[in-house]
Amino acid sequence: MNTPEDLSDEELLEMLTPRQLAELDRAIAEMMGPEGLDKVISLQVMAQLYTVRAAERDETSALAMLQMAAAMRRRAEILAEQKG
């Protein structure tokens, strides 16, 4: 297997079961909350932060952080499409 950093967002998300992905989406929605923040930009910034910090972690933690970042980018894309 490649290192977690070598995997695409799609590959990272495919490693999750549908239930895990739904739980991750729910956790992201709760984390962002209904505040007046621009969720698309906030999600993109958080995803970048998780991606950068993943490089400092062990492989298992890095994988989890990169999966979270991938899910955030996915959610940001969906929200941007809905706004468009």
N, C-alpha and C positions, 0 to 999 in steps of 0.2 A: 504494500500500500504506500502511496505517496505520503508525504508529511501533510498535516492539515492545511498548511499554508499553500500547498500546491493544488488543492481542490477548488473547483468552481463553486459558486453559490448553489447551482443546481445539484451538484454532487453532494455538497454538504447537507442540503435539505432532503435529498433522496435517502440519506442514511437514517432519517427520522421516520417513525411510523406516523400514519395520519393523526392518531391521537396525540402523539408527542408534538407534532407540528401545530395542532389546534391549541394545545396547552401553552405552547410557546407564543403563539399569536395572542392568546388571552392575556398572558403575562405582560407582553409588550403593550397591549392596549391599556392595561391597568397602570403600568409604569408611566405611560405618557399622560394619562388622565385627561379630563375634559377642559383643562386650563386653556387659555387663549393662545397658547404657543402654536406656531406653524408646525404641525406634526410632521409634514414631509421633510422639512429642513432639519428638525430635531432628530428624526429617525436617521437621516443620512449622517448627521454629525455623530450620533451615538454609535452607529455602525462602524464608522471610521475609527472611533476611539477603541471600540472592542477589537477591531482588526489589528490596530497598532499594539495594544496591550497583550494580545494573544501571543505575540512573538516572545514575550517575557515569561511565558508559562510553560509548564511541562506539556507533553503532547496531548494528554487527555483533557486537561484544562483548556489548552489552545483550541482543540476541536470543538469543545462546548462553546467557547467564546466566538469562534468563527461561525458556528451554526446560528448563534444568536444574532450576529452581525448580518448574516445572509437573510435571516428571517426579517430583520429590521429593514433591510434594503428592499425585500420583496413587498413588505407592507407599505413602505414609502412609495413604491411604484404604483401599487394599487390605489392608494390615496390620491396620488398625482393624476392618475387617469380619471378618477371620479371627479376631481376638481376641473379637469380640462374640458 
